[in-house]
Structure formats: structure tokens, C-alpha cells
């Protein structure tokens, strides 16, 4: 079977899931082409695993000072360009379409009456998962931005629904924790403010990744440009992580047993809901605003840290896709089988002197 796989490029979590799926497709009977949108072509990195992928402009969300800016989002997208990409995309050779919140492939497939599998974190909100700040606007975005006739959601708990566990790029190795090393990924925040804030906490070393950053060190701050290899190295040996409340990075922290503090992007229902879910499950801490006293207190308070063992979700999805049965019973069976393999335990942490 020949498949077109669309990936939203505004967040690196979508790319991470796609990398995991690209590896799972190797050796399968599926012939998969990738299409990315949501960021300029020259801002994608470490893309060799996707072969001859394509890039389209797509649609994206504008951000101002850590908050979704809906006015700039509405005014900033080129709708003529988007509709042209949707109507010009040739799907005649594809048996079905997969979309990870990517709108060009999703709408092209819907208009041509192809089976469109919407796969990722967003479809989990079709089910009774924790929700914060839901309104009609965000509900419509989740349903209509990248619609699918088959919707496969992922979350940190099954919530008595056909939801899958997180899909991780690679299985974690031995847990390494370099005391007082903290990974920071807050791409939606003002980096100047982040630097000013963290420079006050001189007892800790902060490795700060951000788009457009350059490799440099100032005191206890180690700035790093976005890099798959460098980021994963620092993620694996850090003690703790401070990040926005997306889905993929917190999932990796849970798999590695890293302490987690999230700051949801403002006016973003999905991230506010993720922060709520992490608090309810006892998997992480969350703050609405960042301040030095709160961060210091969290860093110095060494409570037990959750670690989750996940199965190879990507490989299981690849087998499900090969089978071609996208009905409700098959999805429930896939979900049940994967959650039976999930293990959660809490690791005690040494107290700071």
C-alpha cells in the first residue's frame, strides 16, 4: 500500500513522532511519502530519515510573549496559498492519508474522499480526558484544522477510551542524572526573560535550547541551537526539565524518569489541559508564570519521580496500518494491547544538602 503522511512542523513533537514512525515503516509493506508544513523549508533539521520529503506552506499559529495570538494567526496565514496547495496535491496514487495535525494532506484527503487517519495527541480530546479552558474556538480548531475520518489519539493514561500510549522516537537507555543539570526548552517564551530569570539560580546549570539560538555560555547558562543530537544528549543526562506543556517532550521525560516542570503556552487549551493532566496523574509540576522563587523551590524539593515504561507503539501502529482494518473494534484492541504493556513506578530522589 502507498501512503501519504502529513506532519505539522510548528512543533518538534510532531517531527519526533514522525521519525519514530519512519523507523517503524522500514521493512514493512507500506510505501510512505512524507509531507511537512508549518515552517519554512530551511528551518527543518535532521530530516534524512524521511527520504525525498516535500514541504508546503500550510498553516500555523502566531505567538506573542508566550501566548497564542489569535488575531495575528487569522491575519498572518496565507489562505489562498493554502487552498492552492490543498487542491493541487495529487493523491491519485495513494491508498490512504495519515496526518499528524497537518492540514494540507488532511483537507486534500477529505475533499477527495480518501481515508484520512488523524494520528497524534490532538484526537485524544475526542474522549473524556482532562480539559482546561475549553471553548468553542479551540474545540473547532481541534476538529477542523486537520480532520480525519479515523482518529487515533495518544495520552499519558487510557482514560477508558481507545487512546494509545505516547509514541516515542527511541527507547530510553540507562537512566543518567547529572546533579543540578537542567534542560530548558521554552520556545514560545521571551528568551531574554528566560535568561534573566535563570541566571539568578546560580546553584544550577541550565542548558537552554531555542530556535535561532547560538552555541554560547554565560555563567550558569548554556545556550544551544535546536539540534536533534545535542538536545537528546542533554535530555538523557540532565536531572530535570523545564518546558512548555506540549505532549512529546513530557512523554520522553516520563520514559526517562526526569523531573518535569511545565509552563503552558497562554491561550492554548491543549497545553493547559496537558498541565492539568500531569498534575492530576502526579507526573509533573505546572506553573502559569515563571519566577525564580518557584523554580528554585521546585528544583530543591526532591519528591519521588515517575518513570513510565512504554511498549514500541510505533511498531504496533505500523502493523495496524498494514492490516488495513481501521474499524472501532480494531482500534480498541490495539489500545488495550499496548496499555497492558505500560508500567509506571516512582523513583526516590536524593535530597539536596
Backbone torsions as a table, in degrees:
resi	resn	phi	psi	omega
1	UNK	NA	146.4	-179.7
2	UNK	-108.6	131.7	-171.1
3	UNK	-130.0	139.9	170.0
4	UNK	-105.4	127.7	-174.5
5	UNK	-117.3	112.0	179.4
6	UNK	-97.4	137.3	-175.8
7	UNK	-131.1	126.7	175.5
8	UNK	-73.7	127.7	-173.5
9	UNK	-98.0	2.6	-177.2
10	UNK	-71.0	-26.9	178.8
11	UNK	-121.6	142.0	-178.7
12	UNK	-72.3	-14.5	177.2
13	UNK	-64.5	-40.0	177.1
14	UNK	-62.0	-40.8	179.6
15	UNK	-66.7	-38.5	179.7
16	UNK	-62.9	-44.1	177.0
17	UNK	-62.0	-40.8	-179.5
18	UNK	-64.6	-36.5	177.4
19	UNK	-63.9	-41.0	177.6
20	UNK	-62.5	-42.6	-179.9
21	UNK	-68.9	-37.1	178.1
22	UNK	-59.4	-41.1	177.3
23	UNK	-66.8	-38.9	-179.3
24	UNK	-68.9	-28.5	-179.9
25	UNK	-73.6	-20.3	-179.3
26	UNK	-62.8	127.9	-178.8
27	UNK	84.7	-2.4	177.8
28	UNK	-88.4	176.4	177.8
29	UNK	-88.0	4.9	-177.7
30	UNK	-92.3	133.0	175.6
31	UNK	-103.6	105.0	-168.0
32	UNK	-112.7	129.0	170.4
33	UNK	-107.6	142.2	-178.5
34	UNK	-109.2	140.6	173.7
35	UNK	-131.0	131.6	-177.9
36	UNK	-119.4	148.1	174.6
37	UNK	-148.4	172.8	175.2
38	UNK	102.1	-9.8	173.5
39	UNK	-152.5	156.7	179.4
40	UNK	-58.7	148.6	-176.0
41	UNK	-58.0	-34.3	-176.9
42	UNK	-78.0	-1.4	178.9
43	UNK	-102.9	2.9	170.2
44	UNK	-83.9	145.3	-178.2
45	UNK	-140.0	155.3	179.5
46	UNK	52.7	59.5	-172.1
47	UNK	-111.8	9.9	-174.2
48	UNK	-61.9	-28.3	-177.3
49	UNK	-68.3	-13.0	-177.1
50	UNK	-95.7	4.2	176.4
51	UNK	61.1	-138.1	-177.9
52	UNK	-83.6	63.1	-177.6
53	UNK	-70.7	160.8	176.7
54	UNK	-114.8	155.7	178.2
55	UNK	-126.9	133.5	172.8
56	UNK	-125.0	161.0	-177.4
57	UNK	-64.9	-46.6	178.4
58	UNK	65.3	-148.9	179.1
59	UNK	-137.7	152.8	-178.4
60	UNK	-146.5	175.4	-178.6
61	UNK	-112.7	132.6	178.6
62	UNK	-81.6	148.5	-178.0
63	UNK	-129.5	136.8	176.1
64	UNK	-133.9	117.9	176.7
65	UNK	51.2	47.5	174.8
66	UNK	80.0	9.7	-179.7
67	UNK	-128.4	146.8	172.3
68	UNK	-66.1	128.9	179.2
69	UNK	-103.6	99.2	-173.4
70	UNK	-68.8	-34.4	179.2
71	UNK	-65.9	-47.8	177.7
72	UNK	-64.6	-32.6	177.3
73	UNK	-63.3	-48.3	-179.2
74	UNK	-63.6	-43.5	-175.8
75	UNK	-80.8	-22.5	-171.3
76	UNK	-89.1	-17.7	-178.9
77	UNK	-83.8	142.9	179.3
78	UNK	-93.4	94.9	-173.7
79	UNK	-71.5	-34.3	176.7
80	UNK	-60.9	-45.1	179.0
81	UNK	-63.3	-41.5	-180.0
82	UNK	-61.6	-50.2	-178.8
83	UNK	-63.9	-35.5	177.3
84	UNK	-62.9	-42.6	178.6
85	UNK	-64.8	-39.5	179.9
86	UNK	-63.7	-48.5	-174.3
87	UNK	-76.2	-22.8	-178.6
88	UNK	-91.4	-8.9	-177.3
89	UNK	-73.2	119.7	-177.3
90	UNK	-85.1	114.2	179.8
91	UNK	-110.0	11.0	-172.5
92	UNK	-62.1	-28.1	-176.8
93	UNK	-92.1	-1.7	-174.7
94	UNK	-101.1	139.6	177.6
95	UNK	-78.6	-37.1	175.0
96	UNK	-158.5	172.9	-175.6
97	UNK	-122.8	138.1	170.1
98	UNK	-110.7	137.0	175.5
99	UNK	-131.6	129.8	170.7
100	UNK	-104.5	77.7	179.8
101	UNK	57.7	32.1	179.7
102	UNK	-104.6	118.2	-169.1
103	UNK	-80.1	-28.7	-176.4
104	UNK	-64.8	-51.5	-179.3
105	UNK	-66.9	-38.0	-178.4
106	UNK	-62.7	-48.4	-178.1
107	UNK	-73.8	-33.8	176.1
108	UNK	-63.4	-42.5	178.2
109	UNK	-66.8	-40.0	-179.8
110	UNK	-65.1	-43.8	-178.1
111	UNK	-68.0	-25.6	179.5
112	UNK	-98.8	10.9	176.0
113	UNK	58.2	37.0	172.6
114	UNK	-86.9	156.1	169.1
115	UNK	-68.5	122.4	179.1
116	UNK	-116.2	119.0	179.2
117	UNK	-99.3	109.6	177.2
118	UNK	-88.0	115.0	-169.8
119	UNK	-130.1	129.2	179.5
120	UNK	152.3	-157.9	-177.9
121	UNK	-79.0	-37.7	-173.9
122	UNK	-56.6	-42.4	180.0
123	UNK	-63.0	-16.4	177.1
124	UNK	-61.4	-24.6	-178.4
125	UNK	-76.2	-0.5	168.7
126	UNK	-70.4	-16.0	-171.9
127	UNK	-113.7	172.8	-176.2
128	UNK	-77.4	65.4	175.3
129	UNK	-93.8	164.1	177.4
130	UNK	-59.3	132.9	-178.5
131	UNK	-132.6	132.9	175.2
132	UNK	-123.1	138.0	173.7
133	UNK	61.9	34.3	177.6
134	UNK	-71.8	137.2	172.1
135	UNK	-143.9	173.8	-176.0
136	UNK	-60.3	-39.1	-177.8
137	UNK	-60.9	-50.3	-178.0
138	UNK	-70.4	-33.5	177.5
139	UNK	-63.0	-40.4	178.3
140	UNK	-67.0	-38.9	178.2
141	UNK	-60.8	-46.7	-178.9
142	UNK	-61.2	-35.4	-177.7
143	UNK	-82.7	-38.8	-166.6
144	UNK	-108.2	-15.0	-177.9
145	UNK	-62.5	-44.9	178.4
146	UNK	-141.7	75.8	-172.9
147	UNK	-69.6	152.2	177.0
148	UNK	-142.5	146.7	176.5
149	UNK	-78.2	-23.0	172.6
150	UNK	-121.8	126.6	-173.9
151	UNK	-121.7	121.2	-174.9
152	UNK	-119.8	103.1	-178.3
153	UNK	-94.0	157.7	178.2
154	UNK	-131.1	143.4	179.1
155	UNK	-157.3	179.7	-178.5
156	UNK	-87.4	-1.1	176.8
157	UNK	-149.2	155.3	-178.0
158	UNK	-74.1	-30.3	179.5
159	UNK	51.9	34.2	177.6
160	UNK	52.2	41.2	-179.1
161	UNK	-142.9	163.9	179.1
162	UNK	-76.2	56.7	179.1
163	UNK	-98.0	145.1	179.3
164	UNK	-98.8	156.1	172.1
165	UNK	-66.9	167.8	178.3
166	UNK	-57.8	147.1	179.3
167	UNK	-104.0	110.0	-173.7
168	UNK	-101.3	150.3	-176.7
169	UNK	-65.2	-41.9	179.2
170	UNK	-150.8	151.9	-179.8
171	UNK	-69.0	141.6	-179.7
172	UNK	-71.5	147.7	173.6
173	UNK	-90.9	-157.8	177.1
174	UNK	-59.5	143.1	-179.2
175	UNK	-73.5	125.7	176.9
176	UNK	-122.6	131.1	-180.0
177	UNK	-134.1	105.1	177.2
178	UNK	-82.2	114.1	-173.4
179	UNK	-54.7	130.6	175.0
180	UNK	71.7	11.6	172.5
181	UNK	-93.8	124.4	-175.1
182	UNK	-123.6	126.0	174.9
183	UNK	-88.4	133.9	-178.6
184	UNK	-124.7	125.3	175.0
185	UNK	-136.9	96.7	-178.3
186	UNK	-129.0	66.0	-172.2
187	UNK	-65.8	-20.5	-177.7
188	UNK	-90.7	-4.6	-179.3
189	UNK	-96.4	161.1	172.4
190	UNK	-65.6	117.0	-177.9
191	UNK	-66.0	-31.9	177.0
192	UNK	-61.3	-42.9	178.9
193	UNK	-69.2	-38.9	177.4
194	UNK	-60.4	-45.5	-179.7
195	UNK	-63.2	-44.2	-179.5
196	UNK	-61.5	-40.8	-178.6
197	UNK	-67.0	-50.9	-173.5
198	UNK	-74.5	-23.5	178.5
199	UNK	-65.0	-18.1	178.4
200	UNK	-76.3	-19.3	-174.4
201	UNK	-99.1	70.8	-168.9
202	UNK	-71.8	-9.6	178.3
203	UNK	-78.5	-6.6	-176.4
204	UNK	-126.6	151.8	176.7
205	UNK	-104.8	121.8	-176.0
206	UNK	-108.1	125.6	176.3
207	UNK	-104.6	107.5	-166.5
208	UNK	-108.5	114.6	178.1
209	UNK	-102.0	137.3	178.5
210	UNK	-159.7	145.0	175.7
211	UNK	-59.0	134.9	178.2
212	UNK	83.6	-4.1	179.3
213	UNK	-73.3	161.7	176.1
214	UNK	-120.4	157.6	-176.6
215	UNK	-75.7	108.4	178.7
216	UNK	-159.5	162.3	179.7
217	UNK	-127.9	133.7	174.5
218	UNK	-132.4	101.5	-179.0
219	UNK	62.5	-120.0	-178.6
220	UNK	-92.1	8.8	179.7
221	UNK	-106.1	129.1	179.8
222	UNK	-120.6	98.7	-177.9
223	UNK	-80.9	139.1	-177.6
224	UNK	-137.7	139.3	172.5
225	UNK	-74.2	158.5	177.9
226	UNK	-59.3	129.0	-176.8
227	UNK	-158.4	127.4	-179.0
228	UNK	-63.1	-48.6	-176.5
229	UNK	-67.7	-49.4	-178.7
230	UNK	-63.1	-42.8	-179.3
231	UNK	-62.6	-44.7	-177.8
232	UNK	-67.8	-34.3	176.9
233	UNK	-62.9	-47.3	179.9
234	UNK	-69.6	-33.0	177.2
235	UNK	-64.5	-40.4	-174.7
236	UNK	-70.5	-30.7	-176.0
237	UNK	-111.6	7.5	177.4
238	UNK	-78.8	165.3	175.4
239	UNK	-87.6	-36.1	-172.3
240	UNK	-149.1	163.1	-177.9
241	UNK	-133.3	134.3	171.6
242	UNK	-116.4	124.2	-175.2
243	UNK	-155.1	170.1	169.9
244	UNK	-69.6	168.2	-171.8
245	UNK	-93.9	52.4	171.3
246	UNK	-72.4	-159.9	-176.9
247	UNK	-113.5	-43.7	-170.5
248	UNK	-70.5	-47.6	-179.0
249	UNK	-64.1	-46.7	173.4
250	UNK	-57.5	-34.2	176.9
251	UNK	-63.0	-42.3	178.4
252	UNK	-66.2	-38.1	176.9
253	UNK	-61.2	-41.6	178.8
254	UNK	-64.3	-37.9	180.0
255	UNK	-70.1	-26.2	-177.8
256	UNK	-98.6	-5.8	-178.4
257	UNK	70.7	39.4	179.3
258	UNK	-98.0	137.1	175.3
259	UNK	-63.1	141.5	-168.2
260	UNK	-133.2	126.2	172.1
261	UNK	-123.7	121.6	-177.7
262	UNK	-114.3	146.5	174.2
263	UNK	-123.8	104.2	-177.0
264	UNK	-64.2	143.2	173.4
265	UNK	-62.6	136.1	-178.1
266	UNK	-64.7	146.1	178.5
267	UNK	59.4	29.9	-178.8
268	UNK	-125.5	100.8	-173.4
269	UNK	-58.7	-40.8	-177.9
270	UNK	-60.5	-45.9	-178.7
271	UNK	-69.8	-39.1	176.2
272	UNK	-61.2	-38.6	178.9
273	UNK	-69.0	-38.3	176.5
274	UNK	-62.1	-43.2	178.0
275	UNK	-60.5	-42.3	178.0
276	UNK	-61.9	-45.3	-179.4
277	UNK	-62.3	-42.7	179.4
278	UNK	-61.5	-41.8	178.2
279	UNK	-65.8	-45.8	-177.7
280	UNK	-62.9	-39.2	-178.5
281	UNK	-79.9	-12.3	-177.0
282	UNK	76.8	24.8	-174.5
283	UNK	-97.9	-10.7	-178.3
284	UNK	-174.2	168.3	176.9
285	UNK	-103.3	156.9	-178.6
286	UNK	-142.7	145.8	176.5
287	UNK	-134.1	149.9	176.3
288	UNK	-82.9	-32.2	178.4
289	UNK	-135.0	148.8	179.7
290	UNK	-91.9	132.3	171.7
291	UNK	-147.7	154.0	-171.3
292	UNK	-61.9	-41.1	-177.0
293	UNK	-64.1	-42.6	-179.5
294	UNK	-66.1	-42.5	-179.9
295	UNK	-65.9	-42.7	179.0
296	UNK	-61.4	-44.5	-179.9
297	UNK	-61.0	-42.0	180.0
298	UNK	-66.7	-42.1	-178.6
299	UNK	-65.2	-35.2	-175.3
300	UNK	-88.3	-14.4	179.4
301	UNK	-92.6	101.5	-172.0
302	UNK	-94.1	78.4	175.9
303	UNK	-82.5	162.5	178.1
304	UNK	-55.8	141.6	-174.5
305	UNK	-109.2	131.1	179.1
306	UNK	-72.4	145.0	169.9
307	UNK	-133.3	131.1	-177.2
308	UNK	-114.0	132.7	174.1
309	UNK	-98.8	116.5	-179.1
310	UNK	-105.5	146.8	172.7
311	UNK	-75.4	-179.9	177.7
312	UNK	-81.3	85.0	-176.7
313	UNK	-65.3	-39.4	-178.7
314	UNK	-60.1	-45.0	-179.5
315	UNK	-65.0	-39.4	179.0
316	UNK	-65.3	-39.4	177.5
317	UNK	-65.3	-41.1	179.2
318	UNK	-59.9	-41.0	178.1
319	UNK	-66.5	-40.2	177.6
320	UNK	-62.5	-41.2	178.2
321	UNK	-65.9	-40.3	178.1
322	UNK	-62.1	-39.4	-179.0
323	UNK	-65.0	-31.1	174.2
324	UNK	76.8	11.5	176.8
325	UNK	-100.0	102.5	-175.5
326	UNK	-103.7	21.3	179.9
327	UNK	-74.2	169.5	-175.6
328	UNK	-63.5	-40.3	-178.9
329	UNK	-64.2	-41.4	-180.0
330	UNK	-66.0	-37.9	179.2
331	UNK	-68.6	-40.7	175.9
332	UNK	-60.7	-42.2	-179.6
333	UNK	-64.2	-41.3	177.9
334	UNK	-61.3	-46.5	-179.9
335	UNK	-61.7	-49.0	-178.3
336	UNK	-59.8	-43.7	-178.3
337	UNK	-63.4	-42.2	-178.3
338	UNK	-70.1	-41.2	-178.3
339	UNK	-69.6	-25.6	174.8
340	UNK	-63.8	-21.0	-178.3
341	UNK	-96.2	-1.6	-179.4
342	UNK	-84.3	136.0	177.0
343	UNK	-127.8	137.3	179.8
344	UNK	-126.5	129.1	174.7
345	UNK	-144.4	161.1	-177.0
346	UNK	-113.0	129.1	-177.8
347	UNK	-100.5	128.0	176.2
348	UNK	-66.5	149.5	-179.6
349	UNK	-115.2	140.3	175.4
350	UNK	-66.4	136.5	-179.0
351	UNK	-76.2	145.9	176.6
352	UNK	-72.3	134.9	178.8
353	UNK	-68.0	NA	NA
